[in-house]
Amino acid sequence: MQPIKYYLTFSLLVLFASCNVSPQAINYGSDGCHYCKMTIVDKVHAAEIVTKKGKVYKFDSSECMINFLKEFDSSEIELYLVNSFTEPEKLTDATKATFLISQNISSPMGAFLTAFKNEDEAIKIKSEKGGNLYTWPELLKHFK
């Protein structure tokens, strides 16, 4: 009976290790966008989805991530992540971010969509660049 016990313990450890639900670093210049297939190079506008099973989808922009959501079961998603304008390369929770659409800040896919970690940062940049602010739910409605 001992070999079975060890086998079960090992199997459970492998199962839990393979289901790590956490973000992955984006390798700028080599990772491709899951939606449009372009190489991710913009360190300000990249985004990422992590499923409940730990699968990671990387995007070159928030708008690609949102377009991907139109064909993906959102009940499978654990994390929605975006890069913040004021902290390039650092992923932040998209559901808590504030988004700015401003014709004066270009984004990789031409939607002029930029994410900010908090509303105060977004308001400051909006006063300089113009545009409209959105919460995550408002942004999803805007892109429907």
BELZI-V612545 format. One record per pair of residues at least 12 apart in sequence whose ideal C-beta (glycine too) atoms are under 10 Angstrom apart, sorted by the first residue. I is the first residue (numbers start at 0). J is the second residue. Records with the same first field share a line. If there is no record, write none. Layout:
BEGIN
I = J + J
END
This chain:
BEGIN
16 = 53
17 = 52 + 53
18 = 50 + 51 + 52 + 53 + 54
19 = 49 + 52 + 53 + 55
20 = 49 + 50 + 51 + 52 + 53 + 54 + 55 + 77 + 78
21 = 49 + 53 + 55 + 77 + 78
22 = 47 + 48 + 49 + 55 + 57 + 78 + 80 + 90
23 = 47 + 49 + 53 + 55 + 56 + 57 + 80 + 90
24 = 47 + 55 + 57 + 88 + 90
25 = 39 + 40 + 42 + 45 + 46 + 47 + 55 + 57 + 58 + 59 + 80 + 82 + 88 + 90
26 = 38 + 39 + 57
27 = 39 + 40 + 41 + 42 + 45 + 59 + 87 + 88
28 = 40 + 42
30 = 45 + 47 + 55 + 57 + 58 + 59
31 = 57 + 58 + 59
32 = 45 + 46 + 56 + 57 + 58 + 59 + 60 + 63 + 64 + 67 + 107 + 108
33 = 46 + 47 + 48 + 55 + 56 + 57 + 58 + 59 + 63 + 64 + 67 + 71
34 = 46 + 56 + 57 + 58 + 59 + 60 + 62 + 63 + 64 + 65 + 66 + 67 + 68 + 69 + 70 + 71 + 108
35 = 58 + 59 + 60 + 62 + 63 + 66 + 67 + 107 + 108
36 = 59 + 63
37 = 58 + 59 + 60 + 63 + 107 + 108
38 = 59
39 = 57 + 58 + 59 + 60 + 63 + 82 + 107
40 = 59 + 107
41 = 59 + 60 + 82 + 87 + 105 + 106 + 107 + 108
42 = 82 + 86 + 87 + 88 + 89
43 = 60 + 81 + 82 + 83 + 84 + 85 + 86 + 87 + 88 + 104 + 106 + 107 + 113 + 114
44 = 58 + 59 + 60 + 61 + 62 + 63 + 81 + 82 + 84 + 87 + 104 + 105 + 106 + 107 + 108 + 110 + 112 + 113 + 114
45 = 57 + 58 + 59 + 60 + 61 + 63 + 64 + 80 + 81 + 82 + 87 + 88 + 90 + 107 + 114
46 = 58 + 59 + 60 + 61 + 62 + 63 + 64 + 65 + 67 + 79 + 80 + 81 + 82 + 90 + 93 + 112 + 114
47 = 64 + 78 + 79 + 80 + 81 + 82 + 90 + 93
48 = 64 + 67 + 68 + 71 + 73 + 75 + 76 + 77 + 78 + 79 + 80 + 93
49 = 76 + 77 + 78 + 79 + 80 + 90
50 = 71 + 72 + 74 + 75 + 76 + 77 + 78
51 = 74 + 75 + 76 + 77 + 78
52 = 75 + 77
53 = 77
54 = 75 + 76 + 77
55 = 78 + 80
56 = 71 + 76
57 = 80
58 = 80 + 81 + 107 + 108
59 = 106 + 107 + 108
60 = 81 + 82 + 106 + 107 + 108 + 109 + 110 + 112 + 113 + 114
61 = 79 + 80 + 81 + 82 + 93 + 96 + 98 + 106 + 107 + 108 + 110 + 112 + 113 + 114 + 135 + 138 + 142
62 = 100 + 106 + 107 + 108 + 109 + 110 + 111 + 112 + 138 + 142
63 = 106 + 107 + 108 + 110
64 = 79 + 80 + 81 + 93
65 = 79 + 93 + 98 + 110 + 112 + 135 + 138 + 139 + 141 + 142 + 143
66 = 108 + 110 + 142
68 = 139 + 142
69 = 139 + 142 + 143
73 = 139
78 = 90 + 92 + 93 + 94
79 = 91 + 92 + 93 + 94 + 95 + 96 + 135 + 139
80 = 92 + 93 + 94 + 96 + 114
81 = 93 + 94 + 96 + 98 + 112 + 113 + 114 + 115 + 116 + 135
82 = 96 + 113 + 114 + 116
83 = 96 + 97 + 113 + 114 + 115 + 116 + 117 + 120 + 121
84 = 96 + 97 + 98 + 99 + 104 + 113 + 114 + 115 + 116 + 120 + 121 + 124
85 = 113 + 114 + 115 + 116 + 117 + 120 + 121 + 123 + 124
86 = 115 + 116 + 120
89 = 116
90 = 114
91 = 114 + 115 + 116 + 117
92 = 116 + 135
93 = 114 + 135 + 138 + 139
94 = 134 + 135 + 136
95 = 116 + 117 + 118 + 134 + 135
96 = 113 + 114 + 115 + 116 + 117 + 118 + 120 + 121 + 133 + 134 + 135 + 138
97 = 113 + 114 + 115 + 116 + 117 + 118 + 119 + 120 + 121 + 122 + 124 + 125 + 132 + 133 + 134 + 135 + 137 + 138
98 = 112 + 113 + 114 + 115 + 121 + 130 + 131 + 132 + 133 + 134 + 135 + 137 + 138 + 141
99 = 111 + 112 + 113 + 114 + 115 + 120 + 121 + 122 + 124 + 125 + 128 + 129 + 130 + 131 + 132 + 133
100 = 112 + 113 + 125 + 129 + 130 + 131 + 132 + 133 + 138 + 141
101 = 113 + 121 + 124 + 125 + 127 + 128 + 129 + 130 + 131 + 132
102 = 128 + 129 + 130
103 = 124 + 125 + 127 + 128 + 129 + 130
104 = 124 + 125 + 127 + 128 + 129 + 130
110 = 141 + 142
111 = 128 + 130 + 131
112 = 130 + 133 + 138 + 141 + 142
113 = 125 + 128 + 130
114 = 133 + 135 + 138
115 = 132
118 = 132 + 134
121 = 133
END
